[in-house]
Amino acid sequence: MSTFTPPRLLILAAPAGIYPTITLSPETGWTWSAVVGAVIFALVLFGPALIRSAAKASAVRSATKKAKAAAESATKKEGKK
């Protein structure tokens, strides 16, 4: 028996994208209000994943710099002996 896990981010993103579309349409027209709604929808839906991947990339860069610095200092110490 399988269980269904609802897509929680989609549940949050849909109203976040629909609300500005409906509220902005009288002022800006359907085109621009739909664009704003789609951008907000995408940010809510994909924003957390983008932030996580950026954090992982930053950690990898930091670890690479530390390893490179440690290797260079070890090479300098061996050169002095």
Rosetta blueprint (number, residue, H / E / L):
1 M L
2 S L
3 T L
4 F L
5 T L
6 P L
7 P L
8 R H
9 L H
10 L H
11 I H
12 L H
13 A H
14 A H
15 P H
16 A H
17 G H
18 I H
19 Y H
20 P H
21 T H
22 I H
23 T H
24 L H
25 S H
26 P H
27 E H
28 T H
29 G L
30 W H
31 T H
32 W H
33 S H
34 A H
35 V H
36 V H
37 G H
38 A H
39 V H
40 I H
41 F H
42 A H
43 L H
44 V H
45 L H
46 F H
47 G H
48 P H
49 A H
50 L H
51 I H
52 R H
53 S H
54 A H
55 A H
56 K H
57 A H
58 S H
59 A H
60 V H
61 R H
62 S H
63 A H
64 T H
65 K H
66 K H
67 A H
68 K H
69 A H
70 A H
71 A H
72 E H
73 S H
74 A H
75 T H
76 K H
77 K H
78 E H
79 G H
80 K H
81 K L
